[in-house]
Every structure is written in C-alpha cells, then in structure tokens.
Amino acid sequence: MTTPPLSSRLVNVAEDAELRLVSLLGEHSPSLNVPQCEACINSGNATQLLQLILADKGSVASLVTHVPDVEEAIGSFALLVALIAGANDDQDTAATRSAVTGLGNAVVQAGDNAEATCGRKLRLLAILYNLRAPVLDKVEVLRQMMIVAGNFPSSFLRAQDPLGNLLLAEDEADDSGEKTGAAASRLSLTPSAPRIVQLMHSWQIDTEQRFALYQTIVQAFQANPLSGVRKQRFLLLSVECASSNKTAVAAAAKEAAIGAVRDPISLFAHQRNILNIPSISALAQSEPILFGLLKIFQE
C-alpha cells in the first residue's frame, strides 16, 4: 500500500475537520443542509460551504447556545474563521470583510444576553479578532465585542479586562483608583489618548469607522451610571470625527455638550477646547440655550 504524500494527508485532515464541523452544526441546527455542505467539502468549494453555513441562522447560533462543551464550540468556530480565508484565497477583499461581519453578527445576535451567554460570545469573537489579520476586520470585531460587553460593563469592561484596558489611557486611573503605566506622573493638562484610540491611529482607520466604534463604546456605558466620565470621554472622541452621518454627529454633539455642562471638572483637560469642535459650534444655531450654558462653563 502506497503512503499518500504529506500534502494529501493534510488535505484529508482538513476535510475530516470540516465534515465534523458540519455534522456538529447539523446536529444542533436541523435547518442546515448537511448533504449540500458535505458536497461542497468533497469538491473543495469553501466559498459555497461558508455561504451555506452563514445563511443558516441556527448554525453559528448553536455554537453559542447549544454546544455544551465550550472548548468544542471554540474549536468549531475557529474552523469557520479559517473557512473565510480559504474561501477567498487568504485575500483581504470586500467579500472577506462581509463574511467577517456576518459571522460576528451571527454571534452577537445568538441566544439571549445573559451574562454567561455574553461571556461565551466574547470568547468566540476573540477568536475571530485574533485569527483575522486585516485591521478593518479587527475594528469591526472590536465594535461587535463592545456591543456584547455593553450588556454587563461592570463584568467585561473593567480595567483588568482586556476590553476595558483598551478604553483606558496610560495616565488614567484604573478601577481601584491607581494610575496605570509609566505616564502616571504626567500633568493632567496633557492627557494621553486611550489605548484603543492609539490603535485606531496606528492602523490609520478612517473617521467613519472610528465614529461607529466610539459610538458603540458610548452605548456600552449607557446603562452604567458609574461610567459617566468614561462615556463622556468617548462622546468627545466621537464628535471630533468628521463623520458624514450628520444626524448622528449632531445627536452626539448635543449629548457631549450636556455632559460637559453637568460635569465641567472631571474631564477639564479634555473639554477645554470643546467649543472649537465644529459639531459643537453648530449647536449655537440648533441648540442656542445649551450652547450658551456651555460657553459659560467654558469661560
């Protein structure tokens, strides 16, 4: 008997893994067309296989809600992420970004928003974030993770949590009141940007995507009254983005102005130039009373 070459064995291993994935998904999602998926695997059609799985709402959701073994769910999800690269020859295209968004959204929308469920969702999304190299994919997955974490910010957005740590600057206090990093001795008049903002700049992310991400972070803090200062910080960052969504920018500017009037002290260094932001200046016409109050507190 002739031993198959190494490349053939690798292909067989990959096909076996995909067949086991389809079998698992079909077990928990009866609406998945398993025979058609198996035909795609046998013919090496990764694109159609991925389309079939993403089109079946119960398939990805089952990894959140029905597969009891968390590690099995994570391993299966990693295979799905690998399919995105396989279906597009590992190229960064509009098709891959659409697949990443679709896969992430399927996780976000799966099941309920109980804390344990959100914890599993975040673990799956972390796999998607770590396995996708293109920065545009990472930004979208970060936004999706913030949506999930916003259900329990006191559990998932603390300073010691990976996501929560991204929202702090080096010279900001953590949840215990201690300053973080070597920049703790910096003057408060020269605050550094949160780590996630530094990431956006290093990745050269455009203002539209930054605005969408910062607005999602604002929403994540919406239900937590103890996070008012952090929410205001990202409101200010969002209104600094020259987004084409004028309605959303105007609403954010109004909310940021109200926050600055209510608490002109906590973020004094961040808000001292707030009147120079175009969307804030526009409030002189749309919200003259609010703008007048803001001017008083800024003088």
KATA-V971478 format. One record per residue. RES is the residue in one small letter. SS is DSSP state (h for helix, s for strand, l for the rest). OMEGA is omega in whole degrees, -180 to 180 (* if undefined). D_CENTER is the distance of its C-alpha to the mean C-alpha in Angstrom with 1 decimal. Layout:
BEGIN
<<RES SS OMEGA D_CENTER> <RES SS OMEGA D_CENTER>>
END
This chain:
BEGIN
<<m l -177 51.3> <t l 177 49.3> <t l -180 46.1> <p l 178 43.2> <p l -176 41.8> <l h -178 38.6> <s h 180 36.5> <s h 179 37.7> <r h 179 36.9> <l h 178 33.3> <v h 180 33.0> <n h 178 34.5> <v h 180 32.1> <a h 179 29.1> <e h 179 30.8> <d h 179 31.6> <a h 180 28.0> <e h 178 26.9> <l h 177 29.9> <r h 177 29.0> <l h -180 25.4> <v h 179 26.9> <s h 179 29.4> <l h -179 26.9> <l h 180 24.8> <g h 179 28.1> <e h -176 29.4> <h h 178 26.7> <s l -176 26.2> <p l -178 29.7> <s l 179 28.7> <l l 179 27.4> <n l -175 30.2> <v h 180 30.8> <p h 180 34.0> <q h 177 32.3> <c h 180 29.4> <e h 178 32.0> <a h 178 33.9> <c h 179 30.8> <i h -179 30.6> <n h 180 34.4> <s h 180 34.3> <g l -178 31.3> <n l -178 29.4> <a h -178 25.8> <t h -179 24.6> <q h 178 26.4> <l h 179 25.4> <l h 179 21.7> <q h 180 22.4> <l h -178 24.5> <i h -179 22.0> <l h 180 19.1> <a h 180 21.8> <d l -172 22.7> <k h -176 20.4> <g h -174 21.9> <s h -180 21.3> <v h 180 17.6> <a h -178 17.9> <s h 179 20.8> <l h 177 18.9> <v h -167 17.1> <t h -170 20.3> <h l 180 23.4> <v l -173 23.5> <p l -178 24.9> <d l -177 24.4> <v h -178 20.9> <e h 177 21.7> <e h 178 23.1> <a h -179 20.0> <i h 179 17.9> <g h 179 20.5> <s h 180 20.7> <f h 178 17.0> <a h 176 17.4> <l h 177 20.2> <l h 178 18.3> <v h 178 15.9> <a h 178 19.2> <l h 180 20.6> <i h 178 18.2> <a h -179 19.8> <g h -178 23.2> <a h -176 23.1> <n l 179 22.6> <d l 177 24.7> <d l 179 21.7> <q l 176 21.4> <d l -177 18.5> <t l 176 19.3> <a h 180 18.2> <a h 179 18.9> <t h 180 16.6> <r h 178 13.6> <s h 180 14.7> <a h 178 15.0> <v h 179 11.6> <t h -179 10.2> <g h 180 13.0> <l h 178 12.5> <g h 180 8.9> <n h 178 10.2> <a h 177 13.2> <v h -178 11.7> <v h -174 10.0> <q h -175 13.5> <a l 172 15.6> <g l -180 18.2> <d l 179 18.2> <n l 173 16.0> <a l -174 18.4> <e h -180 17.3> <a h 178 18.3> <t h 179 16.5> <c h 177 13.2> <g h 178 14.0> <r h 178 14.6> <k h -179 11.5> <l h 178 9.5> <r h 178 12.2> <l h 180 11.9> <l h 177 8.3> <a h 176 9.4> <i h 179 12.2> <l h 179 10.4> <y h -174 8.6> <n h -176 12.1> <l h 178 14.2> <r l -177 13.0> <a l -177 14.6> <p l -174 14.0> <v h 179 11.9> <l h 175 10.9> <d h -178 9.5> <k h 180 7.6> <v h 180 6.2> <e h 180 5.4> <v h 175 3.9> <l h 179 2.1> <r h 179 2.3> <q h 179 3.4> <m h 179 3.8> <m h 177 4.9> <i h -179 6.8> <v h -178 8.4> <a h -180 9.1> <g h 176 10.6> <n h 179 13.3> <f h -177 14.7> <p h -180 13.8> <s h 178 17.1> <s h -172 16.3> <f h -177 12.7> <l l 175 12.4> <r l -177 15.9> <a l -178 16.9> <q l 177 17.8> <d l -178 14.4> <p h -180 12.2> <l h 180 9.3> <g h 179 12.1> <n h 177 14.0> <l h -175 11.6> <l l 179 12.2> <l l 171 15.9> <a l -179 18.4> <e l -175 21.1> <d l 179 23.7> <e l 177 22.0> <a s 175 23.2> <d l -174 21.3> <d l -180 21.7> <s l -179 25.3> <g l 180 26.3> <e l 175 26.7> <k s -178 25.7> <t l 172 23.3> <g l -177 24.3> <a h -177 27.4> <a h -175 26.8> <a h -177 27.7> <s h -180 31.0> <r l 177 29.8> <l l -178 31.2> <s h 180 29.1> <l h 178 30.0> <t h -177 28.0> <p l 176 24.5> <s l -177 22.1> <a l 173 18.5> <p l -177 15.6> <r h -178 14.4> <i h 177 11.0> <v h 177 13.4> <q h 176 15.6> <l h -179 13.1> <m h 179 12.6> <h h -179 16.4> <s h 178 17.1> <w l 180 15.1> <q l 180 16.8> <i l -176 14.0> <d l -173 15.7> <t h -179 15.9> <e h -179 14.6> <q h 177 11.1> <r h 179 11.3> <f h 180 12.6> <a h -180 10.0> <l h -178 7.3> <y h 177 10.1> <q h 176 11.3> <t h 178 8.3> <i h 176 9.0> <v h 179 12.6> <q h 180 12.3> <a h 180 10.9> <f l -173 14.1> <q l -173 16.3> <a l -178 17.9> <n l -176 18.7> <p h -179 21.8> <l h -177 21.8> <s h -176 18.7> <g h -179 20.5> <v h 180 20.7> <r h 177 17.1> <k h -180 16.2> <q h 180 19.0> <r h -178 17.9> <f h 170 14.7> <l h 179 16.9> <l h 179 19.2> <l h -178 16.6> <s h -178 15.5> <v h 175 19.2> <e l 178 20.0> <c l -180 18.0> <a l -179 20.5> <s l 177 18.6> <s l 179 20.9> <n l -172 19.7> <k h -180 22.7> <t h 180 22.5> <a h 179 19.0> <v h 180 20.0> <a h 179 23.3> <a h 179 21.8> <a h 179 19.5> <a h 178 22.6> <k h -179 24.7> <e h 179 22.4> <a h 179 22.2> <a h 178 26.0> <i h 179 26.6> <g h 180 24.6> <a h 178 26.6> <v h -179 29.8> <r h -178 29.2> <d l -179 28.4> <p l -172 29.7> <i l -171 30.1> <s l -180 27.0> <l l -176 25.2> <f h -177 28.4> <a h -179 27.6> <h h -173 24.4> <q h -173 26.1> <r l 178 29.5> <n l -174 28.8> <i h -178 27.0> <l h -180 29.9> <n h 179 29.5> <i l -175 26.1> <p h -178 27.2> <s h 175 25.2> <i h 178 26.7> <s h -180 30.1> <a l 178 30.0> <l h 177 30.1> <a h 178 33.8> <q h -174 34.5> <s h -178 32.2> <e l -173 32.3> <p h -180 35.4> <i h 179 36.0> <l h -180 32.5> <f h 178 32.7> <g h 177 36.2> <l h -179 35.0> <l h 179 32.2> <k h 180 34.9> <i h -178 37.1> <f h -180 34.5> <q h -178 33.8> <e l * 37.5>>
END
